Every structure is written in C-alpha cells, then in structure tokens.
C-alpha cells in the first residue's frame, strides 16, 4: 500500500474514504506507530495536523487546490502522521 499514491488520487468522498482506510491500516500494522509515524497519541496527531493546516494555509502554499477539499482533508490526516 502506497499512501502517497493514494493521497494524490483523492478527489471525492469515495477516494477519500479509501485513503482514510489505508491510513488506518498503516497505523494498525504498526500499533506503536513505527518509525514513520511521528505522532502516536490522538492529541499529538491532531496537534500536528492542525499545525500543518495553519502553517500551509491548508496546503494552498504547497500547491493543493482549494477546489479539491477532499484532498486537502486527506493531506490534513496524512500530516497528522508525519508533521512535527
């Protein structure tokens, strides 16, 4: 499962849910979070996702399109995993 590839494919509710399920499976596969999960507690996960959204204007400054809110929210969730 390539989360990055799935992330780039998000464009509607169904592809968003497919990505969210894959992200959940990634976390479940490594209950302690593994090395690629920066945030193991829900509080830290959400704090990082919010920090990314604030720092990047919800991804607009990184090239995300405001016309694709499904992808913006998928990236929000992904950044909860990786953003420090």
N, C-alpha and C positions, 0 to 999 in steps of 0.2 A: 504494500500500500504506500503510495507516494502522496503524502499530504500536500506538498507544494503543487503537484499537478492537479489534484482535486480542487485546491484552493483557486487556482487560475480558471477552473471550469465553472465556478459558481456564477449563476446568472438568474436563478429563480428559486422559488421555495423548495422544489424537489432536489435541485443540485445543492442547495444549502443544507438540507437535511442529510443528504448523502455525505457531505463533508463533515457535518457535526457527528454523524455516526462513526465515521472513520477516525475523527479526533478522539472520540470516546474509546474506541477500540485500541487506539495507540496508547492511551493512558492506562487502560485495563491491562494491556500486555506487559506493562511495567508499573505495578502497583505503587512502588516507591517513586515512580516518576522517571527513572532512568536519567542518564546524563543529559539528554536533550530536553528534558522538562525542567525549566528554571524555577517553576513555582508549583509547589506540591500541595499547598493548602488553598482552599477556595478563596480565602481572603487575599492571599498573595496573587493568585491567578487573576482575580478581578481588579486588584490594585494595578497590576501590570497592564492589563487590557485597557483600563481607563487612562493610565499614563500614556500609553501609545496613542490612544484616540485624541487626547489633549495635545500631545507633542506634535502630531502629524495632521491635525485638523481632520481627524477620522480618515486618514490615508490620502487626502487630497494632495498634500505636499509631496507624497510619494508616488503620485500618478494614478491613484484609484479614481474611478469616475463616480461622481455623486449620483449619476443616473443608474448606478448598479448598487443599490443599498444592500442587496443580498450578499454581494461580495464584500462590501465594506464590513458587514457584521461578521462574516466568516473570518476575515482578517483580524477583526477585533478578538474573536475567540482564539485564533491561532497565536496572536500576540500575547494572550494570557499565558500561553505555554512557554514562549521564548523571550519575551521582553523583560529586561531587568531595570 
